[in-house]
Amino acid sequence: MNVKNNARLEFLGIAENVSFARSCIGAFTAQLDCTLEDIEEIKLVVSEAVSNSIIHGYGGSRDGRVVIEASLYDNRTIEITVLDYGCGIEDLEQAMKPSYSSDPARMGLGFTFMKSFMDEMEVISKPNEGTSVRLKRSFLLREQQAYA
């Protein structure tokens, strides 16, 4: 599996930049010759990951940075990592459970939602250091499964 293209975005962790992240990742994903529905799903997942960084990682502070690293592979696979340097997740196992949220006003479905659209998801987090969410999806694999 060879890298076809890669990109790195870094921006201020504020709500206004969620749509920026969505647009950039959407345009980047389109290079894999996938459907508009596929692109929308990737954009939704990235929105969720970036929003988590802003809301939970930085708690609304306008000082944090969010980084997105994305790679396209020649087998029609995309790998995206969204990372922040925020407060991290105290109990990652608990945070991965459906309906759990550190904020009672939230539904707590972010990780479950992200997992449902991706083939792989890995979350690494250290309290007071930040969180990294690695997401991977193969459009070739999904296409083969659709015709199986």
PyMOL commands that set and color helices and strands:
alter all, ss='L'
color gray80, all
select helices_A, chain A and resi 15-32+36-57+92-95+110-117+139-146
alter helices_A, ss='H'
color red, helices_A
select strands_A, chain A and resi 3-12+65-73+77-84+120-126+130-138
alter strands_A, ss='S'
color yellow, strands_A
deselect
rebuild
show_as cartoon
